[in-house]
Amino acid sequence: TRLTSVETKLNISSDVFLVLFHFTGGKVAFSAALTFNTEYVQAGPSELNLVFRNIITNVGNAYSSNTGFFTAPVKGVYFFRFTMADILSSRTMYTALYRNQQRIMLLGEYDMDHHVSYLVGGVTLQLEAGDWVNLRLPGNQRLYNDESNHCIFSGFLLFTL
């Protein structure tokens, strides 16, 4: 019964995404920044799911500023890009991009000049409808952000399949 309930919710969510997808003329694109409330976002000993709450663009509403997850409304090829920042002084910053539960990439940047350093990554992914993509901060890592929006996550649909 619980499985049927979950399947029903997933089907309803899928239907909502399809309606939104058709309503927007098949366009899907988002950009969101980390909210500036403290200068640093710090992960504890385990991974931290990054939630970009400051929506810049969200055509098709496929990105959730509540969860930090982008959910593909249709099967297609999507492009994702992120920019992260930290003030590094003999340390490394890392960010990981996930599709569903699979880590697609883990990028790192080492610097020691005590100035803002940037980590930029991008990837093209073939997704099925309902697949999700998110960014995570590995354990014991941190990011720097302020009102200039140094940390941004973006993505868009290239074409449907």
C-alpha positions as CSV (number, residue, x, y, z in Angstrom):
1,T,0.0,0.0,0.0
2,R,2.8,2.4,0.9
3,L,4.6,1.6,-2.4
4,T,1.4,2.2,-4.4
5,S,1.0,5.6,-2.6
6,V,4.6,6.6,-3.4
7,E,4.1,5.5,-7.1
8,T,0.9,7.5,-7.3
9,K,2.7,10.6,-5.9
10,L,5.5,10.1,-8.4
11,N,3.0,9.8,-11.3
12,I,1.2,12.9,-10.1
13,S,4.5,14.8,-9.9
14,S,5.5,13.6,-13.3
15,D,2.1,14.8,-14.7
16,V,2.7,18.2,-13.1
17,F,6.1,18.5,-14.7
18,L,4.7,17.6,-18.1
19,V,2.0,20.2,-17.8
20,L,4.6,22.8,-16.8
21,F,6.9,21.7,-19.6
22,H,4.1,22.1,-22.2
23,F,2.9,25.4,-20.6
24,T,6.4,26.9,-21.0
25,G,6.6,25.8,-24.6
26,G,9.1,23.0,-23.8
27,K,11.6,25.4,-22.3
28,V,13.6,24.5,-19.2
29,A,16.3,26.7,-17.7
30,F,17.4,27.8,-14.2
31,S,20.0,29.7,-12.3
32,A,20.1,30.0,-8.6
33,A,22.6,31.4,-6.0
34,L,23.3,30.4,-2.5
35,T,21.5,32.7,-0.1
36,F,23.7,35.1,1.7
37,N,23.1,34.8,5.5
38,T,26.6,34.0,6.7
39,E,29.8,34.4,4.7
40,Y,30.6,30.7,4.9
41,V,28.6,27.5,4.1
42,Q,30.2,24.7,6.1
43,A,29.7,21.0,5.8
44,G,30.0,18.9,8.9
45,P,31.8,15.5,8.9
46,S,29.4,14.2,6.2
47,E,28.3,15.6,2.8
48,L,26.0,18.6,2.7
49,N,23.4,18.9,0.0
50,L,23.6,22.5,-1.4
51,V,20.4,24.4,-1.6
52,F,20.5,27.4,-3.8
53,R,17.5,29.5,-2.5
54,N,18.1,32.7,-4.4
55,I,16.3,32.0,-7.7
56,I,17.6,34.1,-10.6
57,T,15.7,32.2,-13.4
58,N,13.5,29.1,-13.2
59,V,11.7,28.7,-16.5
60,G,9.7,25.4,-16.3
61,N,10.1,25.3,-12.5
62,A,12.2,22.1,-12.7
63,Y,14.6,23.4,-10.0
64,S,13.4,23.4,-6.4
65,S,14.8,26.1,-4.1
66,N,13.4,24.1,-1.1
67,T,15.5,20.9,-1.8
68,G,18.3,22.0,-4.1
69,F,17.3,19.4,-6.7
70,F,16.7,19.9,-10.4
71,T,14.2,17.3,-11.7
72,A,14.1,16.6,-15.4
73,P,10.6,17.1,-16.7
74,V,11.2,15.2,-19.9
75,K,13.8,12.8,-21.4
76,G,16.5,14.8,-23.0
77,V,20.0,16.2,-22.9
78,Y,20.7,18.9,-20.4
79,F,23.7,21.1,-19.6
80,F,24.6,22.0,-16.0
81,R,27.2,24.5,-14.8
82,F,28.3,25.7,-11.4
83,T,30.6,28.3,-9.9
84,M,31.8,28.0,-6.3
85,A,34.1,30.2,-4.3
86,D,36.1,30.2,-1.1
87,I,38.9,32.2,0.4
88,L,41.7,29.7,0.3
89,S,44.8,29.8,2.4
90,S,46.8,26.6,1.9
91,R,43.6,24.6,1.6
92,T,41.4,22.9,-1.0
93,M,37.8,23.4,-1.9
94,Y,35.7,20.6,-3.4
95,T,32.2,20.4,-4.9
96,A,30.4,17.2,-6.3
97,L,27.7,17.0,-8.9
98,Y,25.3,14.1,-8.6
99,R,22.7,12.5,-11.0
100,N,20.3,10.5,-8.8
101,Q,22.6,8.7,-6.3
102,Q,25.6,8.6,-8.7
103,R,28.4,11.1,-8.3
104,I,29.2,12.4,-11.8
105,M,32.1,14.7,-10.9
106,L,34.1,15.9,-8.0
107,L,36.2,19.0,-8.7
108,G,38.7,20.6,-6.4
109,E,40.8,23.8,-6.3
110,Y,43.9,24.4,-4.2
111,D,45.2,27.9,-3.5
112,M,47.3,29.6,-0.9
113,D,47.1,33.3,-1.5
114,H,44.2,34.1,0.9
115,H,42.1,35.7,-1.9
116,V,38.8,34.5,-3.3
117,S,39.3,31.4,-5.5
118,Y,36.8,30.0,-7.9
119,L,35.9,26.5,-8.9
120,V,33.9,26.2,-12.1
121,G,32.5,23.0,-13.6
122,G,30.1,22.0,-16.3
123,V,28.7,18.8,-17.7
124,T,26.2,17.6,-20.4
125,L,23.9,14.8,-19.2
126,Q,21.3,12.6,-20.8
127,L,18.4,12.4,-18.3
128,E,15.2,10.4,-18.2
129,A,12.1,12.2,-17.0
130,G,12.2,12.3,-13.2
131,D,16.0,12.0,-12.9
132,W,17.4,14.6,-10.6
133,V,20.7,16.5,-10.4
134,N,22.1,18.3,-7.4
135,L,25.4,19.6,-5.9
136,R,26.9,18.5,-2.7
137,L,29.7,19.9,-0.5
138,P,31.9,17.0,0.7
139,G,32.4,16.6,4.5
140,N,34.5,19.2,6.3
141,Q,34.5,21.5,3.3
142,R,33.3,25.1,3.1
143,L,32.2,27.7,0.5
144,Y,32.4,31.5,0.7
145,N,29.4,33.6,-0.4
146,D,28.3,37.2,-0.1
147,E,25.8,39.5,-1.7
148,S,27.8,39.2,-5.0
149,N,26.5,35.7,-5.5
150,H,29.8,33.9,-5.9
151,C,28.2,30.5,-5.7
152,I,25.7,29.7,-8.6
153,F,24.1,26.5,-10.0
154,S,22.6,26.6,-13.5
155,G,21.2,24.2,-16.0
156,F,19.0,24.0,-19.1
157,L,17.5,21.6,-21.6
158,L,19.5,21.4,-24.8
159,F,17.0,19.1,-26.6
160,T,14.4,16.4,-26.0
161,L,14.9,12.7,-26.9
